[in-house]
Amino acid sequence: MGVSGALGSADPADPFDIESAAVVVTDADQQIVSWSPGAERLIGYPARDVVGQPVASVMADGNLAAAVSGLRRTDRGWTGVLAARHRAGHAVELSIRMCPLVGADGHHGWLVVACDVRDRLEYEFFDAVARGLLVRSPLGIAVLDTELRWKWGNRALAEMEGGRPDDAASPGTITGAGEPAFLGDRHARRALITGQPQVTLDHAPPRPAMARRTRERNFRLRSFFPVRDAEGETLGICLVALHATGQDTARDRLTLLNEASEHIGTTLDLERTVQELAEVVVPRVADFVAIDLLDEVRLDEGRTEAGRPGGPGHGDPTLHRAAHLSIQEDHPEVVVQIGAATRYPARSPQERCLATGKPILEVVSAATSWLVDDSQRWTKLLRLGVHTHLVVPLRARGITMGVVTLLRWKNPDPFDEDDLLLVEELVARAAVCVDNARRFARQHQAALTLQTSLLPPDLPRHNAVEVAYRYLPADTEAGVGGDWFDVIPLSGARVALVVGDVVGHGLHAAASMGRLRAAVQTLADLDLPPDELLTHVDDLVMRLSDEAEAAAQGPVVVGATCVYAVYDPVTRTIVVARAGHPSPAIAHLSEPVEFPDIPAGPPLGLGGLPFESAEITVEEGSIIALYTDGLIEASDRDVDVGMERLCFTLAHPDRPLEELCDIMVRTLLPERPRDDVAFLIARTHALSPDRVVSWDVPADPSAVHVARNNAARQLAQWGLDEVAFTTELIVSELVTNAIKHAYGPIRLRLIHERALICEVSDASHTSPHLRGARITDEGGRGLFLVAQVAQRWGTRHTSDGKTIWTEQQLPDGT
């Protein structure tokens, strides 16, 4: 008989399940009052033939008392075996469970549940096998729920995984029920998703009993498969693990190398990479490992040290401890702490390894010569019982970056040539990852240096706004982005506020950012409206994209977003246009923080789509916040949450701006943002009405004299008599040009700010040009004279004409 025939083709169901078992109810006189379909299937009598009859009528010998006397008393009733008479005439051995029932009249009846004895024996056999497999078997077995958290595990698995059974829980339950499983969760999740069993084979630490049997290689075979209920719904994942030992050294080394390739170099962080190497080596290869890096490698990662890196021409190379790991938690063998300078004696294996670039394997004893010069290491190594010392250079692409030191004392086997080859391969793989991290750190530092050098070192002071800003580069893995900000003084006491973000990261993004910032500054000097300025920047980004594609000989994405706002302290308005950028936030003094509805506009670089601007009135003392999307799109939340937090941080615009910046960083950003973040906040100031005066000028040459006199009187009121002569000259020339060459209403305006601003506006869109007049020319010298006496001058076009403006530097104290 085969196994399937002996055990059955399916797991046996509980024979006492009331849905299938024989259920009989009797009254106090042992008369049958209820008879289930299961009883009819088991004994053959239909209910109509037995209900109302004595129970003894279905007994094999008709003697109820004798049959019941053989039952065993339990806490709640009786159980045992008795014989019934089948309707066909033969006897049927029944397994019985019965308990008393109490009626309303106080009389006792009986509830009897019966099944075939053979079914009960088969069920108990399977139950015993299952309990033995789960509790007493050397197989480690656990059940994880659908969230891959521990639900149950037997004692064997707890011992196998280095845990212990929870004595307070039911037998076999492991500590940590309800906690996330940490072993093989990738394979468990795959089994949960696909519904297919997953089998893995990996290395396992030796059991305590095998600690001295170091030549035996320990493996762990794991199988994950879904657990389903009767309806087929997945309840979780079952894990079955087997701990085995073997002598296949070559396979063990290949397994270790394969795991090392997956475990080492998961990030481009230098510290994490060397720590991953240490975790692979200890305890499977060595009892202790120390990784020391040369100073120049650490400096490449952006650290600044008091000393300079070693190397040719710089004296002896300086090592710093980057990582170490021991099989003992208190690290009794450690002489140098992580981050500290490491100094080895002149004849030590580390010094010889750095000098020759070759690994060194030596036996350690009290007679080891180089230890005599290092009493601290001599004491620690001999006290621990270190017997062999292996030092391997950390070298990749022709560059030696440090040394790796391995010790053994718990493991009684000394390092041999096979161990040396294995460690060399592990360190070589790790060295490539360390070199990649070093190169990436160097590139990241170069990009960060370029980025910060292209950002404004300090923002200009301006009467119209008080500003504060922050720029936070992304973490090392993401790389430096192309975020920028700017504050640009404009004519008429106005100021432009700019924040932008270039697509991508690295040197290319930083360089593109510098070109865009320079372009925005140049276009701002032309006094272009915000929407028109973004149109010109859009053309520039398209040209940059074409240049990048030509250089790369393939498609290259070059794009950016930008918000450009112009604040006028005279009218107390701000005109904003944006290109695919978040809308600025405005914190009013008397109203809640708002995100004004500014037409979004396409990102820069798409071309052919228009930009629009919106004008918003703001009260004095309000705060305008411009920012890049990294501020509100942190990795742990969505944009709506970020905007709510931004509103919260700006809810008190009366606070100092630097304090607001600090609150924004703490509230909105994680410790290591994944994207660059730049933001600029500005508190608005209004220009006092008594600092601005204007006059309408008739289109009559005689009006020049009147305009000059009006300007002189106003300067006298402001106490600016020292600049009256040059101002009268400027007014005379600008008004004369407007009357002679322009048309429409002409207006003269003086603004007393940090400088004295003189503006003459007319309805003509024709711009004047500075030229050098010949000796015989009667005119053409007006703008030349204006340019000589004014600090700055220019033309600003408006929707209804143009404005010629000049700025004059004022004497100190005015």
C-alpha positions in Angstrom: 0.0 0.0 0.0 1.4 3.4 -1.0 1.7 6.4 1.3 -1.3 8.2 -0.2 -3.4 5.0 0.3 -2.3 4.6 4.0 -2.9 8.2 5.0 -5.8 9.1 2.7 -6.0 11.6 -0.1 -7.1 14.5 2.0 -6.8 15.8 5.6 -9.5 14.1 7.8 -12.2 16.3 9.1 -13.1 16.4 12.8 -15.5 13.4 13.1 -17.3 15.1 16.0 -18.3 18.1 13.9 -22.1 18.4 14.5 -22.6 19.0 10.8 -21.5 15.4 10.0 -21.6 13.5 13.3 -24.6 11.6 14.7 -26.4 13.8 17.2 -29.0 12.3 19.5 -31.0 14.0 22.3 -32.9 12.0 25.0 -35.2 13.0 27.8 -34.9 12.0 31.4 -36.5 8.6 30.8 -33.9 7.8 28.1 -36.4 8.2 25.3 -35.1 9.5 22.0 -36.5 13.0 21.3 -34.2 14.2 18.5 -32.3 12.2 15.8 -30.0 14.0 13.3 -29.4 13.1 9.7 -25.9 12.1 10.7 -27.3 9.5 13.0 -29.4 8.2 10.2 -26.3 7.9 7.9 -24.3 6.2 10.7 -26.9 3.6 12.0 -29.4 3.5 9.2 -32.6 4.3 11.1 -34.7 7.3 10.0 -35.9 9.7 12.6 -39.5 8.5 12.4 -38.5 5.0 13.5 -36.6 5.9 16.6 -37.9 9.2 17.9 -40.0 8.3 21.0 -38.3 4.9 21.4 -35.9 4.0 24.2 -32.2 4.5 23.5 -31.7 0.8 24.4 -33.6 -0.1 21.2 -30.6 0.9 19.0 -28.0 -0.7 21.3 -26.3 -3.9 20.1 -27.2 -5.9 23.1 -30.2 -3.8 24.3 -28.5 -3.2 27.6 -28.1 0.5 28.1 -26.7 0.3 31.6 -24.0 -2.1 30.6 -23.0 -0.1 27.6 -22.8 3.2 29.6 -20.8 1.6 32.4 -17.9 1.3 30.0 -17.7 5.1 29.4 -15.1 7.3 31.0 -16.1 10.3 33.1 -14.7 13.7 32.0 -15.1 17.2 33.4 -18.3 17.9 31.6 -19.7 14.4 30.7 -18.7 11.0 29.5 -16.7 9.7 26.6 -15.8 6.2 25.3 -16.8 3.4 22.9 -20.1 1.5 22.7 -21.7 -0.8 20.1 -25.0 0.1 18.3 -27.1 -2.1 16.1 -27.4 -1.0 12.5 -30.7 -1.2 10.8 -29.2 -3.8 8.5 -28.5 -6.0 11.5 -24.8 -5.7 12.0 -23.1 -4.0 14.9 -21.4 -0.6 14.6 -18.7 0.5 17.0 -19.3 4.1 17.9 -17.1 6.7 19.6 -19.4 8.6 22.0 -19.3 12.0 23.7 -22.3 12.8 25.9 -23.2 15.5 28.4 -26.3 16.1 30.5 -29.1 18.6 29.6 -31.4 20.3 32.1 -34.9 21.1 31.1 -37.3 23.8 32.3 -38.9 21.3 34.7 -35.5 20.4 36.2 -35.4 16.9 34.7 -32.2 15.8 33.1 -31.8 14.7 29.5 -28.7 13.8 27.5 -27.0 15.2 24.4 -25.1 12.4 22.6 -22.6 13.0 19.8 -21.3 9.9 18.0 -19.0 8.9 15.1 -17.5 5.8 13.7 -14.5 4.6 15.8 -12.3 4.3 12.7 -12.9 7.9 11.8 -12.0 9.0 15.3 -8.8 6.9 15.3 -7.7 8.3 11.9 -8.4 11.9 13.0 -6.4 11.4 16.3 -3.6 9.9 14.2 -3.3 12.9 12.0 -3.7 15.2 15.0 -0.8 13.5 16.8 1.3 13.7 13.6 0.5 17.4 13.2 1.3 18.2 16.9 4.6 16.3 16.7 5.6 18.1 13.5 4.7 21.5 14.8 6.0 21.1 18.4 8.5 18.3 18.7 10.0 18.2 15.2 13.5 19.6 14.5 11.9 21.5 11.6 11.4 25.2 12.4 7.8 26.2 11.6 6.2 29.6 11.9 3.0 31.3 10.6 3.0 34.9 9.4 -0.1 36.9 8.9 -0.9 38.8 5.6 1.1 41.7 6.9 4.1 39.4 7.3 4.1 39.7 11.1 4.8 36.7 13.4 1.6 34.9 14.5 3.1 31.6 15.8 6.3 29.7 15.7 7.6 26.5 17.3 10.5 26.1 19.6 12.8 24.7 16.9 12.5 27.9 14.9 13.0 30.1 17.9 16.3 28.3 18.7 17.3 28.2 15.0 16.9 32.0 14.6 18.7 32.8 17.9 15.5 33.6 19.8 13.8 31.7 22.6 10.2 30.5 23.2 8.0 32.7 25.3 7.5 30.8 28.5 4.5 32.8 29.4 2.7 31.9 26.2 1.4 28.6 25.0 4.1 26.0 24.2 5.9 26.7 21.0 5.0 30.4 20.8 8.0 32.6 20.0 8.6 36.0 21.5 7.7 38.8 19.2 4.2 37.7 18.1 2.6 40.6 16.2 6.0 42.1 15.3 7.3 42.3 11.7 9.1 39.2 10.5 12.7 40.0 9.5 13.9 36.8 7.8 13.3 36.1 4.2 10.5 38.6 4.0 11.2 39.2 0.3 10.5 35.5 -0.4 7.5 35.5 2.0 6.0 38.5 0.2 6.5 36.8 -3.2 4.7 33.7 -1.9 1.9 35.9 -0.6 1.5 37.7 -3.9 2.0 34.8 -6.3 0.5 32.0 -4.3 3.4 29.9 -5.3 5.8 28.2 -2.8 9.2 29.8 -2.5 12.4 27.9 -1.4 15.7 29.6 -0.3 19.1 28.2 0.8 21.4 30.5 2.7 24.2 30.5 5.2 23.3 30.3 8.9 25.4 31.0 12.0 26.5 27.9 13.8 24.4 26.6 16.7 25.9 26.9 20.2 26.7 23.2 20.2 28.6 23.6 17.0 30.6 26.7 17.9 33.9 24.7 17.9 33.1 22.8 14.7 34.2 25.6 12.5 34.9 23.4 9.6 31.3 22.4 9.3 29.4 24.9 7.1 25.9 25.7 8.3 23.0 26.2 5.9 19.4 27.0 6.4 16.8 25.8 4.0 13.6 27.8 4.1 10.3 27.2 2.4 7.4 29.7 2.2 3.9 28.8 1.1 0.5 30.4 1.6 -2.0 29.1 4.2 -5.6 29.1 3.1 -8.9 28.4 4.8 -11.7 26.1 3.6 -13.0 28.8 1.2 -9.6 29.3 -0.3 -8.9 32.7 1.3 -5.3 33.3 2.2 -4.8 33.6 5.9 -1.0 34.1 5.9 2.3 32.4 5.1 3.8 29.3 6.6 7.5 29.2 7.0 9.3 25.8 7.3 13.1 25.9 8.0 15.7 23.2 8.3 19.2 23.8 9.8 21.9 21.6 8.2 25.6 21.4 8.1 27.9 20.4 5.3 31.5 20.2 4.2 31.1 21.9 0.8 33.6 24.8 1.4 33.5 25.9 -2.3 29.8 26.3 -2.3 29.9 28.1 1.0 32.4 30.6 -0.4 30.3 31.1 -3.5 27.2 31.7 -1.4 29.1 34.2 0.7 30.4 36.0 -2.4 26.9 36.1 -3.9 25.4 37.5 -0.7 28.2 40.1 -0.5 27.4 41.3 -4.0 23.8 41.9 -2.9 24.7 43.3 0.5 27.7 45.6 -0.2 27.2 48.8 -2.1 23.4 49.2 -1.7 24.0 53.0 -1.4 26.6 55.6 -2.5 27.2 56.5 1.1 30.8 55.8 2.0 30.2 55.1 5.7 27.3 52.7 4.9 29.4 50.9 2.3 32.3 50.1 4.7 29.8 49.1 7.4 28.2 46.6 4.9 31.6 45.0 4.3 32.1 44.6 8.0 28.7 43.0 8.4 29.5 40.4 5.6 32.9 39.5 7.2 31.8 39.1 10.8 31.2 36.4 12.1 31.3 34.3 9.0 35.0 34.9 8.1 36.5 36.7 11.1 35.8 37.4 14.8 36.7 41.1 14.3 37.2 43.4 11.4 38.5 47.0 11.3 38.4 49.2 8.1 40.7 52.2 8.0 40.6 54.7 5.2 43.1 57.2 4.0 42.4 60.8 4.8 42.1 61.8 1.1 39.2 59.4 0.7 37.4 61.0 3.6 38.1 64.5 2.2 36.6 63.4 -1.1 33.4 62.8 0.7 33.2 66.4 1.8 34.7 66.2 5.2 37.1 68.8 6.4 40.0 67.6 8.6 42.6 69.6 10.4 45.4 67.8 8.6 46.0 67.4 4.9 45.7 64.0 3.2 48.8 61.8 3.0 50.5 60.5 -0.1 53.6 61.2 -2.1 55.1 64.5 -1.1 52.9 64.8 2.0 54.7 62.7 4.5 53.3 59.5 5.9 49.7 58.7 4.9 47.1 59.3 7.6 44.4 56.6 8.3 41.1 57.1 10.0 38.9 54.4 11.4 35.8 54.2 9.2 34.1 51.1 10.6 34.7 48.1 12.9 32.7 45.1 14.0 33.2 42.3 16.5 31.4 39.2 17.6 31.4 40.7 21.1 29.1 43.6 21.8 31.5 45.4 24.0 34.3 45.4 21.4 37.2 44.5 23.8 39.7 44.5 20.9 39.1 48.1 19.8 41.9 50.5 20.3 40.7 53.3 18.0 37.1 54.6 17.9 35.3 55.2 14.7 36.2 58.6 13.1 39.5 58.9 15.0 43.0 58.9 13.5 44.6 55.4 13.4 48.3 55.0 14.0 50.0 51.6 13.6 53.7 50.9 14.4 56.3 51.2 11.7 56.7 47.4 11.1 53.0 46.5 11.5 51.2 44.6 8.8 49.0 47.6 8.1 52.0 49.8 7.3 53.6 47.1 5.2 50.3 46.5 3.4 50.0 50.2 2.5 53.6 50.3 1.3 53.5 47.2 -0.9 49.8 47.0 -1.8 49.8 43.3 -1.0 47.9 41.3 1.7 49.7 40.1 4.8 48.8 37.0 6.8 50.7 36.4 10.0 50.5 34.4 13.2 50.1 36.5 16.4 52.1 35.6 19.5 53.9 37.2 22.4 57.0 37.2 20.3 55.4 39.2 17.4 58.0 41.9 16.8 55.8 44.8 15.8 53.5 44.4 18.8 56.4 45.2 21.1 56.2 48.8 19.9 52.5 49.0 20.6 51.8 48.0 24.2 48.1 48.7 24.1 47.5 46.4 21.1 49.8 43.8 22.6 47.8 43.7 25.7 44.4 43.5 24.1 45.3 40.9 21.4 47.1 38.5 23.7 44.5 38.8 26.4 41.8 37.9 23.9 43.9 35.0 22.5 44.1 36.3 19.0 46.1 33.7 17.0 46.1 35.0 13.4 46.1 38.4 11.8 45.0 39.1 8.2 45.5 42.6 6.6 44.2 43.2 3.0 44.5 46.5 1.1 41.3 48.3 0.1 42.3 49.0 -3.5 40.3 49.7 -6.7 41.2 51.1 -10.1 44.9 51.5 -9.2 44.1 53.5 -6.0 44.8 52.3 -2.5 42.1 53.7 -0.3 42.9 52.0 3.0 43.4 48.7 4.8 41.1 46.0 6.2 42.3 44.1 9.3 40.7 40.8 10.4 41.3 38.9 13.6 40.4 35.4 14.9 40.4 34.1 18.4 36.9 32.5 19.0 37.3 30.6 15.8 40.1 28.1 16.6 41.1 27.7 12.9 43.8 30.1 11.8 43.4 32.0 8.6 44.7 30.0 5.6 45.3 30.6 2.0 41.7 29.8 1.1 40.6 32.4 3.6 43.0 34.9 2.1 41.6 34.4 -1.4 38.1 34.7 -0.1 38.8 37.9 1.8 40.7 39.4 -1.1 37.7 38.8 -3.3 35.3 40.3 -0.8 37.5 43.4 -0.2 38.1 43.9 -3.9 34.3 44.0 -4.5 33.8 46.3 -1.6 36.7 48.5 -2.8 34.9 49.1 -6.1 31.8 50.2 -4.2 33.9 52.4 -1.9 35.6 54.0 -4.9 32.2 54.6 -6.5 31.1 56.3 -3.3 34.3 58.3 -3.2 33.8 59.4 -6.9 30.2 60.2 -6.3 31.0 62.2 -3.2 33.6 64.2 -5.2 31.1 64.9 -8.0 28.5 65.8 -5.4 30.9 68.2 -3.7 31.8 69.8 -7.1 28.2 70.2 -8.0 27.4 71.7 -4.6 30.3 74.1 -4.8 29.2 75.2 -8.3 25.6 75.5 -7.2 26.4 77.6 -4.1 28.8 79.8 -6.1 26.1 80.6 -8.6 23.6 81.5 -6.0 23.7 85.1 -4.6 26.2 85.3 -1.7 24.1 88.0 -0.1 20.8 89.6 -1.1 20.8 93.4 -1.7 19.1 95.6 0.9 16.0 97.3 -0.4 13.5 99.7 1.2 10.6 97.9 -0.5 11.1 94.5 1.2 12.9 92.8 4.0 14.0 89.3 2.9 15.3 86.1 4.3 16.1 82.8 2.5 17.3 79.2 2.8 18.9 76.9 0.4 19.2 73.2 1.4 20.8 70.8 -1.1 19.4 67.3 -1.4 21.0 64.3 0.3 24.1 62.7 -1.2 22.3 60.0 -3.0 19.9 62.3 -4.8 22.6 64.8 -5.8 22.6 68.5 -6.0 19.7 70.0 -7.9 19.2 73.3 -9.8 17.1 75.4 -7.3 17.8 79.1 -7.2 16.4 82.3 -5.8 17.1 86.0 -6.4 16.1 89.5 -5.3 16.6 92.1 -8.1 16.2 95.9 -7.6 14.1 97.5 -10.4 13.4 101.0 -11.4 10.7 103.0 -9.6 11.7 101.6 -6.2 10.3 98.3 -7.2 11.9 94.9 -6.5 11.7 91.5 -8.3 11.5 88.3 -6.3 12.5 85.1 -8.1 12.6 81.4 -7.3 13.2 78.7 -9.9 14.0 75.0 -10.2 15.9 73.3 -13.0 15.0 69.7 -13.9 17.6 67.1 -12.9 20.5 66.8 -10.5 24.3 67.2 -10.7 26.7 69.4 -12.4 24.6 69.9 -15.5 21.6 71.1 -13.5 23.8 73.5 -11.5 25.3 74.9 -14.6 21.9 75.3 -16.3 20.7 77.1 -13.1 23.5 79.6 -13.4 22.7 80.4 -17.0 19.0 80.8 -16.2 19.7 83.0 -13.2 21.9 85.3 -15.3 19.3 85.4 -18.0 16.6 86.4 -15.6 18.8 89.2 -14.1 19.5 90.5 -17.6 15.9 90.5 -18.6 14.8 92.1 -15.3 17.2 95.0 -16.1 15.1 95.6 -19.2 12.0 96.1 -17.0 10.0 93.5 -18.8 6.6 92.5 -17.4 6.7 89.1 -15.6 4.8 87.2 -18.2 6.9 88.6 -21.0 10.1 87.9 -19.1 9.1 84.2 -18.7 8.4 84.0 -22.4 12.0 85.0 -23.2 13.4 82.6 -20.5 11.3 79.9 -22.1 13.1 80.5 -25.4 16.4 80.3 -23.7 15.6 76.9 -22.1 14.6 75.6 -25.5 17.9 76.7 -26.9 19.7 75.0 -24.0 17.8 71.8 -24.7 18.8 71.9 -28.4 22.4 72.4 -27.4 22.3 69.5 -24.9 20.8 67.2 -27.5 23.4 68.1 -30.1 26.2 67.5 -27.5 24.8 64.2 -26.4 23.7 63.1 -29.9 20.3 62.1 -28.5 17.2 63.4 -26.7 18.0 65.2 -23.5 15.5 66.7 -21.1 16.3 70.3 -20.1 13.5 72.1 -18.4 12.8 74.3 -15.4 10.0 76.0 -13.4 10.0 79.5 -12.2 7.9 82.1 -10.4 8.7 85.8 -11.0 7.0 88.5 -8.9 7.4 92.3 -9.0 6.5 94.3 -5.9 5.8 98.0 -6.1 5.9 99.8 -2.7 4.2 102.9 -4.1 1.0 101.1 -5.3 1.4 98.3 -2.7 0.8 95.7 -5.4 2.6 92.6 -6.5 2.5 91.3 -10.1 3.2 87.6 -10.4 3.7 85.1 -13.3 4.7 81.5 -12.9 5.9 78.8 -15.3 4.9 75.3 -13.9 5.8 76.5 -10.4 3.9 76.4 -7.1 1.9 79.5 -6.4 3.5 81.9 -3.8 1.9 82.1 -0.4 0.9 85.4 1.0 0.5 85.9 4.8 -1.6 88.9 5.4 -1.7 90.7 8.8 -5.5 90.7 9.0 -6.5 87.7 6.9 -5.6 84.0 6.7 -2.6 82.8 4.6 -3.6 82.5 1.0 -2.3 80.9 -2.2 -3.5 83.4 -4.8 -4.9 82.0 -8.0 -2.0 82.8 -10.4 -2.4 81.3 -13.9 0.0 78.3 -13.8 1.6 78.6 -17.2 3.6 75.7 -18.7 7.1 74.7 -17.4 10.0 76.4 -19.2 11.2 74.6 -22.2 8.0 73.5 -23.8 7.6 76.5 -26.1 4.7 77.9 -27.9 2.4 78.3 -24.9 1.5 81.7 -23.3 2.2 83.0 -19.8 -0.1 85.2 -17.8 0.3 87.4 -14.8 -1.9 88.5 -12.0 -1.8 91.6 -9.9 -2.5 91.4 -6.1 -2.8 94.1 -3.6 -1.0 93.5 -0.3 -1.0 95.5 2.9 2.2 96.7 4.4 3.9 94.1 6.7 2.5 91.1 4.8 4.9 88.2 4.0 5.3 86.8 0.4 6.8 83.3 0.4 8.3 81.9 -2.8 9.6 78.3 -2.7 10.4 75.3 -4.8 8.3 72.1 -4.8 10.8 70.3 -2.5 9.5 72.3 0.4 5.9 71.0 0.2 6.5 67.6 -1.5 8.6 65.9 1.2 8.7 62.1 0.9 6.5 61.4 3.9 3.4 63.4 2.9 1.4 64.7 0.0 1.2 68.2 -1.4 -1.9 69.2 0.5 -0.4 68.4 3.9 2.7 70.3 2.9 0.7 73.4 2.0 -1.2 73.2 5.3 2.0 73.1 7.2 3.3 76.1 5.2 0.2 78.0 6.2 0.8 77.1 9.8 4.4 78.4 9.7 3.4 81.7 8.1 0.4 82.2 10.4 2.3 84.8 12.4 3.9 87.2 9.9 4.9 89.6 12.6 7.7 87.2 13.7 11.3 87.8 12.6 12.0 86.5 9.2 15.0 84.4 10.2 12.8 82.8 12.9 10.2 82.0 10.3 12.8 80.4 8.1 13.9 78.1 10.9 10.4 77.1 11.7 9.7 76.3 8.0 12.8 74.1 7.9 11.8 72.2 11.1 8.2 71.9 10.3 8.2 71.1 6.6 11.4 69.2 5.9 12.8 65.8 6.9 16.3 65.5 8.2 17.6 64.5 4.8 15.4 66.0 2.0 15.4 64.0 -1.2 15.2 67.1 -3.3 16.8 70.5 -3.2 14.8 73.1 -1.4 15.0 76.9 -1.9 12.7 79.4 -0.5 12.6 83.2 -0.2 10.3 85.1 2.2 9.9 88.9 1.9 8.1 91.3 4.3 6.6 94.2 2.3 7.1 97.8 3.1 5.1 100.7 1.7 6.7 103.9 0.6 5.3 106.9 2.5 3.0 109.1 0.4 5.1 112.2 1.3 8.1 110.5 -0.4 6.3 110.4 -3.8 5.2 113.4 -5.8 4.0 113.7 -9.5 2.8 116.4 -11.9 1.1 116.4 -15.2 3.1 118.2 -17.8 1.5 120.0 -20.8 2.9 119.3 -24.3 4.2 122.9 -24.4 7.9 123.9 -24.4 7.1 126.5 -21.8 6.1 123.7 -19.4 9.8 122.7 -19.1 10.5 125.7 -16.9 7.5 125.0 -14.7 8.5 121.3 -14.3 12.0 122.3 -13.3 10.7 124.8 -10.7 8.3 122.2 -9.3 11.1 119.7 -8.9 13.3 122.3 -7.2 10.6 123.2 -4.6 10.0 119.5 -3.8 13.7 118.8 -3.3 13.9 121.8 -0.9 11.0 120.3 1.1 12.9 117.0 1.2 16.1 118.7 2.2 17.9 117.6 -1.0 19.2 121.0 -2.1 22.6 119.4 -2.8 21.2 117.5 -5.8 18.8 120.2 -7.0 21.1 121.4 -9.8 21.6 117.9 -11.4 17.9 117.1 -10.8 16.8 120.2 -12.6 19.1 119.3 -15.5 17.7 115.8 -15.7 14.1 117.0 -15.5 14.7 119.7 -18.1 16.3 117.2 -20.6 13.7 114.4 -20.1 10.7 116.6 -20.2 12.1 118.4 -23.3 12.6 115.1 -25.1 9.0 113.9 -24.2 7.5 117.2 -25.5 9.6 117.1 -28.6 9.6 113.5 -29.6 6.6 111.8 -27.9 3.0 112.5 -27.5 0.0 111.9 -25.3 -0.2 112.8 -21.6 3.2 113.5 -20.1 3.8 113.0 -16.4 6.8 113.8 -14.1 7.3 111.8 -10.9 9.9 112.1 -8.2 10.5 109.3 -5.6 12.7 109.8 -2.5 14.0 106.4 -1.6 17.6 105.2 -1.1 18.2 107.1 -4.2 16.4 110.0 -5.8 14.3 108.6 -8.7 13.1 110.9 -11.5 10.6 109.5 -14.0 9.0 111.0 -17.1 6.2 109.0 -18.7 4.5 109.5 -22.0 2.2 107.6 -24.4 4.9 106.8 -27.0 6.4 103.3 -27.2 9.5 104.5 -29.0 12.6 104.3 -26.8 15.3 107.0 -26.8 18.9 106.0 -27.6 22.1 107.4 -26.3 24.4 108.7 -29.0 27.4 111.0 -29.4 26.6 114.3 -31.1 29.0 115.9 -33.5 30.4 119.4 -33.0 28.1 120.8 -35.7 25.0 119.1 -34.3 22.5 121.4 -32.5 21.0 118.6 -30.4 21.5 115.0 -29.5 23.3 115.7 -26.2 20.4 115.4 -23.8 20.6 111.8 -22.8 24.4 111.9 -22.9 24.2 114.7 -20.2 21.7 112.7 -18.2 23.8 109.6 -18.3 26.8 111.6 -17.0 25.0 113.1 -14.0 22.8 110.1 -13.1 24.0 107.0 -11.4 21.6 104.8 -13.5 19.0 105.4 -16.1 16.8 103.4 -18.4 13.4 102.9 -20.1 10.5 101.0 -18.8 7.7 100.1 -21.2 4.1 99.9 -19.9 0.8 99.0 -21.5 0.0 102.6 -22.3 3.5 104.0 -23.2 6.9 104.2 -21.6 8.8 105.7 -18.7 12.3 107.2 -18.8 13.8 107.0 -15.4 17.0 108.0 -13.6 18.5 107.3 -10.2 20.8 109.8 -8.4 22.9 108.8 -5.4 21.9 110.9 -2.3 24.3 112.4 0.2 24.8 110.5 3.4 22.1 111.2 6.0 19.3 112.0 3.5 
